[in-house]
Amino acid sequence: MRRFIKGLTGAVAAAALSTTGAASADNDTIKFAFPQDFTAVYTFVTDEYNQGQRDYLRLVNEEGGINGHKFEALVRDTGNEPQRGLEAYNRARREGAVLVDFLSTPVSRAAVNRVLNDEVVMITALHGRGDASEGTTFPYVFPLMATYWSQATVLANYIDENHGGLEGKRIAHVYIDSPFGREPVPVMQELAEREGFEYRTFAYPSPGNEQSATWSDVRRYRPDFVMIWGAGGGQPVSVREAIRNGIDPEQILSVVWMAETDARTVGTDRAKGLKRFEAVATGRDYPIIERIMEHVIEPGHGAGDRENVGTTYYNIGVATMAVAVEGARKALEEHGAPLTGEKLRDGIRMLENFDAEGMMPPVTFSEDDHQGGGYGRVSQWNGEEWEPITDWYNAYQDIVWEEIRKDAEGFREGR
């Protein structure tokens, strides 16, 4: 997929990557835009995530669409550059897109005011602004899944429930020195004060290839548990350095960005016991994935490698579109065609306990809550695959929402 993207010049033609096979001028076609980073920073996730999105839309089309409407994916490369992202967004708007997903924090942050003014739905699953969970301030922005604040509290609650409580524990937070890496800090500090545990932060420089000095400091701290907060190539580096410094994988809990390839990079046996936050189930044993295999992959209509189907990031991509399509279905049933950004927003807000046929936690959205409840679960690497070791749950949402509302207020004041 990445080689194909790089082989094109300029913006990728919508027709070349359309889920319908060719771009359509039919007003009944619903257009979703995916101007994403295929060539720069997010390459560790984009191919699989985007393939999951497009394969799901293809499945919906193969099954007849919704209410007579089919979907078209407008896919272009932004290189993680805000200006290129905004140019691709403007082009998609002219082509009639009612939803956009940049899968890039810099680009999605740059586009917030634009989508709010244009009334276009923007998905920011597992990236972007966590305070966009506050739907009254960000009516067209949908994080859809647990923010990094919610992920941190779920992991802390796992320690509390399974290791004799949090009180008196030492928890190290090892993170890439960026806003993403630092994001959980205020929530964890508040939680440490409430629950009586010791919390200390340890940063390492971007991109995360060299972390040895940081982990020497962590070793001297002698933590009971370590939360690692990075992405891409830095994640297996963190795990290897932790193990080298005497920390058992059983003590390591990761943010959502820890995939099958990361565990294999560490070593399938060496990584046994490593835990992570899980936003969406992995594997192929779910009705939606089984139907994708039957109706999209087997006939040769997949948007990427067959081996990607069922992986962590592929399934997250599928889940984002399952939510968006169900929101579109609700919107058309309630408001009729044509689908607009405003109608799609209302449709997503109508979803209650939607779980994509068991593939994700039941999410409920409203005018106030665009996060969907902050649910997730903890899974563990068993030497071959990620195995869930908890049910879906959320934790300490009062602390999370205090942070969401504080940051949303700052956005309103600065706008």
C-alpha positions in Angstrom: 0.0 0.0 0.0 2.7 2.5 0.9 4.7 1.7 -2.2 1.5 2.4 -4.2 0.9 5.8 -2.5 4.5 6.8 -3.0 4.3 5.9 -6.7 1.6 8.5 -7.3 2.4 12.2 -7.8 0.4 15.0 -6.2 -2.9 14.2 -4.6 -4.2 10.7 -5.0 -7.2 10.6 -7.4 -10.3 9.7 -5.6 -11.3 7.3 -8.4 -8.0 5.3 -8.0 -8.9 4.4 -4.4 -12.6 4.5 -4.4 -14.5 1.8 -2.6 -17.0 1.8 -5.4 -14.3 1.2 -8.1 -14.8 4.6 -9.7 -15.6 8.0 -8.5 -19.3 8.7 -8.8 -21.1 12.0 -9.4 -24.3 10.4 -8.1 -25.8 12.5 -5.4 -26.9 9.3 -3.6 -23.2 8.4 -3.0 -22.0 9.3 0.5 -18.4 10.5 0.5 -16.0 10.1 3.4 -12.5 11.7 3.1 -9.3 10.0 4.4 -6.4 12.5 3.8 -3.9 10.6 5.9 -0.2 10.3 6.5 1.1 7.4 4.4 4.7 8.6 4.0 6.0 10.4 7.1 5.3 9.9 10.8 2.2 7.7 11.1 3.3 5.0 8.7 3.4 2.4 11.5 -0.4 2.6 11.7 -1.9 4.2 8.6 -1.8 1.4 6.0 -3.6 -1.1 8.2 -6.0 1.5 9.7 -6.9 2.9 6.4 -7.3 -0.5 4.8 -9.7 -1.5 7.6 -11.8 1.7 6.9 -11.9 1.1 3.1 -12.6 -2.6 3.4 -15.5 -2.0 5.7 -17.0 0.6 3.4 -16.5 -1.9 0.5 -18.4 -4.5 2.6 -21.3 -2.1 3.2 -21.4 -1.4 -0.6 -21.3 -5.1 -1.4 -24.2 -5.7 1.0 -26.3 -3.1 -0.8 -25.3 0.1 1.0 -27.7 1.8 3.4 -31.1 3.0 2.4 -30.0 2.8 -1.3 -26.9 4.9 -0.6 -23.4 3.6 -1.2 -20.1 5.0 0.0 -17.0 6.4 -1.7 -13.6 6.8 0.0 -11.5 9.9 -1.0 -8.0 8.9 0.0 -4.9 11.2 -0.3 -1.5 11.4 1.3 -0.8 14.4 3.6 2.7 13.5 4.8 1.5 14.6 8.2 1.8 18.3 7.0 -1.1 20.5 8.2 -1.0 22.7 5.1 -1.2 19.6 2.8 -3.9 18.2 5.0 -6.0 21.4 4.8 -5.6 21.5 1.0 -6.7 17.9 0.7 -9.7 18.7 3.0 -10.7 21.6 0.9 -10.7 19.5 -2.2 -12.7 16.8 -0.5 -15.2 19.4 0.6 -15.6 20.5 -3.0 -16.2 16.9 -4.0 -19.0 16.6 -1.4 -17.4 14.9 1.6 -19.4 14.9 4.8 -16.8 13.2 7.0 -13.1 13.5 7.3 -10.5 11.5 9.2 -6.9 12.7 9.1 -5.4 10.2 11.6 -2.9 12.9 12.5 -2.8 15.0 15.6 -1.0 18.0 13.9 -3.4 18.0 10.9 -6.6 17.4 12.8 -5.7 20.2 15.3 -5.1 22.6 12.4 -8.5 21.6 10.9 -10.7 22.0 14.1 -11.9 25.5 13.4 -12.4 24.7 9.7 -14.6 21.7 10.3 -16.6 23.5 13.0 -17.3 26.4 10.6 -18.0 24.1 7.6 -20.2 21.7 9.7 -18.2 18.6 8.5 -17.9 15.6 10.9 -14.2 15.0 11.8 -13.2 11.6 13.4 -10.3 11.8 15.7 -10.1 8.3 17.1 -7.0 7.8 19.3 -5.5 11.1 18.1 -6.2 14.8 18.1 -7.7 16.8 20.9 -9.0 14.9 23.9 -11.2 17.8 25.0 -13.1 17.4 21.7 -15.0 14.8 23.8 -17.0 17.8 25.0 -19.6 17.9 22.2 -21.2 21.2 23.0 -17.8 22.9 22.4 -16.8 20.7 19.5 -20.1 19.7 17.9 -18.5 18.2 14.7 -15.5 16.5 16.2 -15.8 12.9 17.5 -12.9 11.1 19.3 -15.2 8.1 19.2 -13.0 6.0 21.5 -11.2 6.4 24.9 -9.0 9.5 25.2 -5.5 9.1 26.4 -6.8 10.3 29.8 -9.3 7.5 29.9 -6.7 5.0 28.7 -4.4 6.0 31.6 -7.2 5.6 34.2 -8.2 2.2 32.8 -4.7 1.0 33.2 -4.4 2.4 36.7 -7.7 0.8 37.6 -6.3 -2.6 36.4 -3.5 -2.3 38.9 -5.9 -1.3 41.6 -8.2 -4.2 41.0 -5.7 -7.0 40.3 -2.6 -6.1 42.4 -3.8 -5.3 45.9 -4.8 -1.7 45.3 -3.0 1.4 44.3 -2.1 2.8 47.7 1.6 2.7 48.4 2.6 1.6 44.8 5.3 3.2 42.8 4.2 3.9 39.2 6.6 5.2 36.6 5.3 6.9 33.5 7.9 6.6 30.7 6.9 8.7 27.6 8.1 10.3 24.4 8.8 13.9 25.1 5.8 15.4 23.2 2.3 16.7 24.0 1.0 13.1 23.3 3.5 11.6 25.8 2.7 14.2 28.5 -1.1 14.1 28.0 -1.9 11.7 30.8 0.3 13.5 33.4 -2.4 15.8 35.0 -4.9 13.0 35.3 -2.4 10.6 36.8 -1.2 13.2 39.3 -4.7 13.8 40.4 -5.3 10.1 40.7 -2.1 9.6 42.7 -3.2 12.2 45.2 -6.6 10.6 45.5 -5.5 6.9 45.8 -2.2 7.4 47.7 0.4 6.0 45.2 3.7 7.5 44.1 3.8 8.7 40.5 6.9 9.8 38.7 7.5 10.8 35.0 10.5 9.9 32.8 10.8 11.4 29.3 12.9 10.3 26.4 13.6 12.3 23.2 11.8 11.9 20.0 11.7 9.7 17.9 12.4 7.2 20.7 15.3 5.2 19.1 17.6 6.0 22.1 16.1 5.6 25.6 19.0 4.0 27.6 19.6 7.0 29.9 15.9 7.3 30.7 15.6 3.6 31.6 18.7 3.8 33.9 16.8 6.4 35.9 13.7 4.2 35.9 15.8 1.3 37.2 17.0 3.4 40.1 13.4 4.4 40.9 12.5 0.7 41.3 8.8 1.1 40.3 6.2 -1.5 40.9 4.6 -0.8 37.5 5.6 1.1 34.4 3.3 2.8 32.0 4.9 3.3 28.6 3.5 6.1 26.4 5.0 6.1 22.9 4.1 5.0 19.4 5.7 3.3 16.4 9.3 2.2 16.7 9.8 3.7 20.1 7.5 1.2 21.8 9.5 -2.0 21.3 12.6 0.0 22.3 10.9 0.9 25.6 10.0 -2.7 26.3 13.5 -4.0 25.4 15.1 -1.3 27.6 12.7 -2.1 30.5 13.6 -5.8 30.4 17.3 -5.0 30.1 17.0 -2.9 33.3 15.4 -5.7 35.2 11.7 -4.9 34.8 9.5 -7.9 34.1 7.0 -7.5 31.2 4.3 -8.4 33.7 4.9 -5.0 35.2 4.7 -3.0 31.9 1.4 -1.5 30.7 1.2 0.3 27.4 -1.0 2.9 25.8 -3.1 1.7 22.8 -0.1 1.9 20.4 1.3 -1.5 21.0 0.6 -3.9 18.1 1.4 -7.5 17.1 4.5 -6.3 15.2 5.8 -4.5 18.3 5.6 -7.7 20.4 7.3 -9.7 17.7 10.1 -7.0 17.4 10.7 -7.4 21.2 10.6 -11.2 20.8 7.4 -13.3 21.0 8.6 -15.2 24.1 10.5 -12.3 25.6 7.4 -10.1 25.5 5.1 -12.5 27.3 3.1 -10.8 30.0 3.3 -7.4 28.4 0.0 -5.5 28.8 -1.7 -2.8 26.8 -4.9 -0.8 26.7 -7.2 -2.2 24.0 -9.8 0.0 22.3 -11.1 -2.6 19.8 -10.8 -6.4 19.8 -8.2 -8.0 17.6 -8.5 -11.1 15.5 -11.0 -12.3 12.8 -13.5 -14.1 15.0 -16.1 -11.4 14.8 -19.1 -11.2 12.5 -18.0 -8.0 10.7 -14.5 -9.3 10.0 -15.9 -12.7 8.9 -18.1 -10.9 6.4 -15.2 -8.7 5.2 -13.2 -11.9 4.5 -16.1 -13.5 2.6 -17.4 -10.5 0.6 -14.3 -8.3 0.2 -11.0 -10.2 0.8 -11.8 -13.6 -0.8 -13.2 -12.1 -4.1 -10.0 -10.0 -4.3 -11.5 -6.6 -3.5 -9.4 -5.8 -0.4 -7.6 -2.4 -0.2 -4.4 -3.9 1.1 -2.6 -7.1 2.2 -4.8 -10.0 3.3 -2.5 -10.5 6.3 -3.5 -7.2 7.8 -7.1 -8.3 8.3 -7.8 -8.8 12.0 -4.7 -6.9 13.3 -4.9 -4.3 15.9 -4.9 -1.2 13.7 -6.9 -2.8 10.9 -9.8 -3.6 13.4 -9.6 0.0 14.8 -10.1 1.3 11.3 -13.0 -1.0 10.8 -14.6 0.1 14.1 -14.4 3.8 13.2 -16.3 3.2 10.0 -18.8 0.9 11.7 -19.7 3.8 14.0 -19.8 6.3 11.1 -21.9 4.1 8.9 -24.4 3.3 11.7 -24.5 7.1 12.4 -25.3 7.7 8.7 -28.0 5.1 8.8 -29.6 6.7 11.8 -29.3 10.1 10.2 -31.0 9.1 7.0 -33.8 7.3 8.8 -34.4 10.4 11.0 -33.8 13.3 8.6 -33.8 11.8 5.1 -31.5 12.4 2.2 -29.2 14.0 1.2 -26.8 13.3 4.1 -25.1 16.4 5.4 -22.5 16.9 8.1 -25.2 18.2 10.4 -27.4 15.2 9.9 -24.4 12.8 10.3 -23.5 14.5 13.6 -27.0 14.0 14.9 -27.0 10.4 13.7 -23.8 9.5 15.6 -25.3 11.2 18.7 -28.2 8.8 18.4 -26.1 5.7 18.9 -26.6 3.9 22.2 -24.6 0.9 23.3 -23.3 0.3 19.8 -20.6 -2.4 19.8 -20.0 -3.2 16.1 -21.4 -6.7 16.7 -19.2 -7.4 19.7 -15.9 -6.0 18.2 -15.7 -3.0 20.4 -17.0 -1.8 23.8 -20.6 -0.6 23.8 -20.4 3.2 23.0 -23.1 5.8 23.6 -22.8 9.3 22.2 -24.8 12.4 23.1 -24.7 16.2 22.6 -22.4 16.4 25.5 -20.2 13.2 25.2 -18.4 12.5 21.9 -15.9 10.1 23.6 -18.5 7.4 23.9 -17.9 6.7 27.6 -14.2 6.2 27.7 -14.3 2.4 27.7 -11.5 -0.1 26.9 -10.0 -3.2 28.3 -6.6 -4.6 29.1 -5.0 -7.3 27.0 -1.8 -9.3 27.4 0.7 -10.8 25.0 0.7 -14.5 25.5 3.6 -15.3 23.2 1.4 -15.6 20.1 -1.3 -13.0 20.2 -3.0 -10.3 22.3 -5.4 -12.0 24.8 -8.0 -9.9 26.7 -7.6 -10.3 30.5 -10.5 -7.9 31.5 -13.9 -7.1 30.3 -14.7 -3.7 28.8 -14.9 -1.0 31.4 -14.1 2.6 32.2 -12.6 4.2 35.3 -12.3 7.5 37.1 -14.4 9.4 34.5 -15.0 12.2 37.0 -11.2 13.0 36.9 -11.1 12.5 33.1 -14.1 14.9 32.5 -12.6 17.5 34.8 -9.6 17.6 32.4 -11.8 17.5 29.3 -14.0 20.4 30.5 -10.9 22.5 31.6 -9.2 22.2 28.2 -12.5 22.8 26.3 -13.0 26.0 28.3 -9.5 27.1 27.3 -10.4 26.4 23.6 -13.6 28.5 23.9 -11.7 31.4 25.5 -9.0 31.3 22.9 -11.1 31.0 19.8 
